[in-house]
Amino acid sequence: FKMFPFSIYLCHPNLESPLCCPPDSSESLKFYNLEDLMGTSHFRPEEEIDPLSDKLKEMQKFFKLKVTGTLNKETLEVMKKPRCGVPDVAAYSTFEGKPKWQKNKLTYRIVNYTPDMSIPEVDESIKKALQVWANVTPLRFTRINKGIADIMISFATRVHGDAQPFDGPQGTLAHAFAPSPSSGIGGDAHFDDDELFTLGSSKGPVLFLVAAHEFGHSLGLSHSDVRGALMFPTYSFTDPDSFSLSSDDIRGIQSLYGLTDSEPDCRNLVWDAVTTFKGETMFFKDRFFWRRSPSTSAAQVLIKSFWPSAPDNIDAAYEDPVQDKLFLFKGKQVWAFKDKNLEPGYPKPLSSFGLPASVTKVDAAVHNKNSGKTLLFFDIYYYSYDEKEKKIDKGNPKRLENGFPGLTGEVTAAHMSNSNIYLFSGANLFEFSSSNRNLLRLLKSDHFLPC
């Protein structure tokens, strides 16, 4: 199997140079990897380039342009856009022969670093880019610091030992190699260190986005013709905190590696957390949540596909509609989101709620919009938190057996609906009146989410 790297190209339209990219035809041919069809980088008369014309027609069809087979203005404009390597003509596409890793546990190594970002920023960008693919497949990535990894990641300039030299600033961003058991370079990803990589700025290519795209190639994906897909050939800036993998990318990678391991069935689950969010009810379990509205049936979603900065396996969640925020708890920390965006300064420690150090996690949380109070459950106690005053009410904590008589077992999740408080305890659901805390009914945990 012959290995070909796939490269990303970037133009910086906001920089001071008068042109985003060189306008001449020879540069455009090189940009689209059409140069070899000419036999030289010099532009030739139209009658001499029939093979190129066919390739241009393929490219125009791919980008949904008027198919002419000539380098017209519309085609040149597309060529000037930031993009990656060789196009493919399919929704999602895999390399010829569908090369893939024959194992699900892969290693990666960051060989060196770019000076553009701090070491922790590079580490996190690479880790997050790999996690994009791990979230939807059985693939798991482990970092090693020495030796040969499955995916070797390096920053280099110009000639760097793989017969595919980089071209300096504002050109090729990176290239990666498809999996190959017979090639030591298979799966590796190289980044052009003449570029100004950023953590999340539109002033330069975002390393996370470039890496996530390249790792798609490292895993066996080629390009997609679906605009908005990560594997679409052209690079465009997206806020990393709001990024989510498209359904086309997911179908592509799952065609190679299958679905995620042990996707939970919502029947008979013990929920990690339950909350409302913008008119929907959300049920959390492991890396997933089910969302349900009065007019739609339940849909299973990956947590990170909706809130990229959120943790998996959360302990508790609640919505404060006055602040228009969603709070997620895990361990000794809390995350706050407005829509899909993590609020500045988060995650914060539980002490930001006024909870004592003895509270090592929040087992469940529920907000009462009528009183403006949020109940935070821990072990056999609960705390009442005043959202307006931003402090725990006096006289707290209180024992569960006193505040919710009739409750048996620990509280694993909590929810409020129609002015009643519902406490989940394993497979059981206890319905209490929010006014007098009388136990009204004992239900099953799938009461709100019949599967």
TATALIN-V406596 format. One record per helix or strand of 2 or more residues. SS is the DSSP state (~ for helix, > for strand). FROM is the first residue (numbers start at 1). TO is the last residue. Records with the same first field share a line. If there is no record, write none. Layout:
SS = FROM-TO  FROM-TO
//
This chain:
> = 5-9  83-84  105-110  140-143  151-156  172-177  189-192  273-277  280-285  288-293  296-302  316-320  325-330  333-338  341-342  348-349  364-368  373-378  381-386  391-392  398-399  413-417  420-425  428-433  439-444
~ = 25-31  35-38  46-48  50-62  73-80  119-134  207-218  240-242  247-257  303-306  350-353  400-403
//
